[in-house]
Amino acid sequence: MATIKLNVIKPSVNNMTVRVFLRAAKLDFAEHDVYGQTRSAEYLARAPSHLTPMIETAELPKGALWESCAIMQYLCNRHGLDQFYPKDPEARAMIDSAMFYLIGTFYPYLARATYPALNFPQYPGEVGFSDADAETKERARGAAAEALAEPLEVFRAFYMGDKPFIGGDTPSIADIRLASTLEFLAAIDYSLPDWAKTYVKDMETVAGRRLQRAGCRCPRLYRLCEVFVELDHQTSRRMPVAPSASVQRRSKLIHAERKPERPSQVNTIRAMAAITASMAAVWTATAASETEREPVVPAMPA
């Protein structure tokens, strides 16, 4: 029996972060899709926050823990995953700071800019949640999108500097949190700066080569989204499915049986699935020994 129970809502950047991490770290876990269940009495008894991702383990004081970054930090500490979260106090401080800066500064702008495009619920007190007219809401959304550039540049200038990742030469838990978040910007067709495009591509290119060597007939990495979405439902199948079928299946979860109305919404669905599959392979590479740099591609999940 798995020692970690992971409760998720699959079409979510926050959930994707932990789904990728657990697979890359090769931890023993069982994943449970709790879509539509987080307000139930049973779930609230375990997690009164009604949030996902949420893990359950016997070792935790309350038996449960939510918040994606806190989950990764805890599991790294408990299982000695120094390759993802180094023990050196200064290196760890930079990783912590990057994650907190993302959650506290960058993500609120991102949510205000993208949630309206995806028909996601918005937060009370925000213009998008109010009774303001459509024009006012769109101005607020546009202002949030424009504000993204400044904190995004901070990641390059301060946290990365002349290194390819926040973690230095190899990705850290802060990198998986940032890479997942950047993919979400496809919802508004946001034009990433060149360094950010390179950053995401560096992560994905490595994974693409590993998957091709493993026999996955995907000529381009963007096809991974079809592979992963299909594997969410049929673990034995390794071939890509038709984009229309896989995207429609994923979009039903997000849009309550509605097909995406904008190409950008389809892009987001694809991107969220693709980064989950590709990042797991990339991060497995960082866990390889110093003498063996060619990782084994992790099995795709059910």
TINU-192510 format. One record per residue (C-alpha): x, y, z; residue in one letter. Coordinates in steps of 0.1 Angstrom, whole numbers, padded with zeros to 4 digits, always signed. Layout:
BEGIN
XYZA;...
***
This chain:
BEGIN
+0000+0000+0000M;+0013+0034-0009A;+0027+0055+0019T;+0015+0088+0004I;-0020+0096-0007K;-0021+0125-0032L;-0054+0142-0037N;-0056+0163-0069V;-0077+0181-0093I;-0059+0174-0125K;-0065+0206-0146P;-0045+0228-0122S;-0010+0243-0122V;-0007+0239-0085N;-0017+0203-0086N;+0006+0196-0116M;+0036+0209-0096T;+0032+0181-0070V;+0022+0154-0095R;+0054+0160-0114V;+0076+0162-0083F;+0063+0129-0068L;+0070+0111-0100R;+0104+0126-0105A;+0114+0118-0069A;+0102+0082-0074K;+0083+0082-0042L;+0056+0056-0033D;+0022+0073-0037F;-0013+0068-0048A;-0031+0095-0067E;-0068+0103-0062H;-0087+0127-0084D;-0111+0146-0061V;-0127+0168-0087Y;-0161+0178-0073G;-0154+0163-0039Q;-0134+0190-0020T;-0165+0205-0004R;-0178+0172+0009S;-0180+0166+0046A;-0155+0137+0043E;-0129+0158+0025Y;-0134+0188+0048L;-0128+0166+0078A;-0093+0159+0065R;-0086+0193+0049A;-0108+0221+0062P;-0092+0244+0036S;-0109+0224+0008H;-0077+0228-0012L;-0057+0206-0036T;-0031+0193-0040P;-0033+0177-0006M;-0012+0148+0007I;-0021+0124+0035E;+0006+0104+0054T;+0006+0088+0088A;+0037+0108+0098E;+0021+0143+0096L;+0008+0157+0129P;-0027+0162+0114K;-0023+0135+0088G;-0026+0159+0059A;-0008+0188+0042L;-0017+0211+0014W;+0001+0239-0005E;+0023+0227-0034S;+0055+0243-0022C;+0051+0231+0014A;+0044+0196+0002I;+0076+0195-0019M;+0097+0210+0009Q;+0083+0185+0034Y;+0089+0155+0012L;+0124+0166+0003C;+0132+0170+0040N;+0117+0137+0050R;+0133+0116+0022H;+0166+0134+0019G;+0160+0147-0017L;+0189+0171-0016D;+0192+0171-0054Q;+0159+0190-0055F;+0162+0210-0023Y;+0198+0213-0012P;+0207+0214+0025K;+0231+0242+0021D;+0214+0271+0039P;+0222+0298+0013E;+0212+0276-0017A;+0180+0266+0001R;+0173+0303+0010A;+0173+0312-0027M;+0149+0284-0036I;+0126+0293-0007D;+0126+0329-0016S;+0119+0322-0053A;+0089+0300-0044M;+0075+0325-0019F;+0080+0354-0044Y;+0061+0334-0070L;+0032+0326-0048I;+0030+0360-0031G;+0037+0383-0060T;+0038+0367-0094F;+0009+0342-0091Y;-0018+0368-0079P;-0011+0388-0111Y;-0013+0356-0131L;-0046+0345-0116A;-0062+0379-0123R;-0049+0378-0159A;-0058+0342-0168T;-0087+0330-0147Y;-0113+0350-0166P;-0101+0335-0199A;-0105+0300-0184L;-0138+0307-0166N;-0121+0298-0133F;-0137+0311-0101P;-0121+0344-0090Q;-0114+0356-0055Y;-0138+0377-0035P;-0127+0413-0034G;-0112+0412-0069E;-0127+0432-0097V;-0134+0400-0116G;-0155+0387-0087F;-0175+0419-0084S;-0206+0431-0102D;-0186+0455-0124A;-0194+0456-0161D;-0175+0436-0186A;-0154+0465-0198E;-0142+0473-0163T;-0133+0436-0156K;-0114+0434-0189E;-0094+0466-0180R;-0085+0450-0147A;-0075+0417-0163R;-0053+0436-0188G;-0036+0456-0161A;-0028+0424-0143A;-0013+0409-0175A;+0008+0440-0180E;+0021+0438-0144A;+0035+0403-0150L;+0066+0414-0168A;+0083+0431-0138E;+0082+0401-0113P;+0090+0377-0142L;+0122+0396-0149E;+0132+0392-0112V;+0134+0355-0117F;+0160+0360-0145R;+0180+0388-0130A;+0181+0378-0094F;+0173+0341-0089Y;+0189+0327-0120M;+0216+0351-0130G;+0241+0333-0152D;+0228+0299-0143K;+0202+0280-0163P;+0179+0273-0134F;+0169+0287-0100I;+0186+0256-0085G;+0219+0264-0104G;+0231+0239-0129D;+0202+0215-0122T;+0165+0221-0115P;+0152+0225-0080S;+0116+0224-0066I;+0114+0261-0073A;+0120+0254-0110D;+0092+0230-0113I;+0069+0255-0096R;+0080+0283-0120L;+0079+0261-0152A;+0044+0249-0144S;+0033+0285-0138T;+0047+0298-0170L;+0028+0272-0190E;-0004+0286-0176F;+0001+0318-0194L;-0009+0301-0227A;-0044+0309-0216A;-0040+0345-0226I;-0015+0339-0254D;+0011+0358-0233Y;+0043+0364-0251S;+0071+0352-0229L;+0105+0370-0231P;+0132+0351-0249D;+0150+0339-0218W;+0118+0324-0204A;+0111+0306-0237K;+0147+0292-0235T;+0142+0282-0199Y;+0111+0261-0206V;+0126+0247-0238K;+0157+0236-0220D;+0136+0216-0196M;+0114+0201-0223E;+0141+0193-0248T;+0160+0170-0225V;+0128+0151-0217A;+0119+0149-0254G;+0152+0131-0262R;+0148+0107-0234R;+0112+0098-0244L;+0122+0093-0280Q;+0150+0069-0270R;+0124+0051-0248A;+0103+0044-0279G;+0077+0071-0277C;+0070+0080-0313R;+0064+0117-0308C;+0083+0137-0334P;+0078+0169-0315R;+0075+0174-0278L;+0041+0192-0280Y;+0026+0158-0288R;+0034+0147-0253L;+0002+0163-0242C;-0018+0137-0261E;+0003+0109-0246V;-0002+0121-0211F;-0039+0128-0213V;-0045+0094-0227E;-0024+0078-0200L;-0045+0095-0174D;-0072+0071-0185H;-0055+0041-0201Q;-0021+0032-0186T;-0012+0005-0211S;-0014+0028-0242R;+0018+0046-0251R;+0009+0061-0285M;-0005+0096-0289P;-0042+0099-0294V;-0060+0123-0317A;-0057+0159-0303P;-0094+0165-0306S;-0102+0135-0284A;-0077+0142-0257S;-0083+0179-0256V;-0120+0175-0255Q;-0116+0150-0226R;-0094+0174-0206R;-0115+0204-0214S;-0146+0187-0200K;-0130+0186-0166L;-0121+0223-0168I;-0152+0237-0184H;-0179+0214-0170A;-0187+0196-0202E;-0181+0226-0224R;-0156+0226-0253K;-0130+0253-0252P;-0142+0284-0269E;-0108+0299-0276R;-0076+0284-0292P;-0057+0297-0262S;-0078+0276-0238Q;-0069+0245-0259V;-0032+0256-0257N;-0034+0257-0219T;-0049+0223-0217I;-0022+0209-0239R;+0006+0228-0221A;-0005+0217-0187M;-0005+0180-0197A;+0027+0183-0217A;+0047+0199-0189I;+0036+0173-0164T;+0050+0145-0186A;+0081+0162-0197S;+0092+0178-0164M;+0090+0144-0147A;+0115+0130-0172A;+0138+0161-0169V;+0138+0160-0131W;+0146+0123-0131T;+0177+0132-0150A;+0189+0154-0121T;+0184+0125-0097A;+0208+0103-0117A;+0242+0096-0102S;+0273+0117-0110E;+0287+0088-0131T;+0255+0079-0149E;+0238+0108-0166R;+0213+0090-0188E;+0182+0086-0167P;+0155+0060-0170V;+0123+0076-0181V;+0097+0073-0154P;+0066+0053-0161A;+0036+0075-0170M;+0009+0075-0144P;-0027+0062-0144A;
***
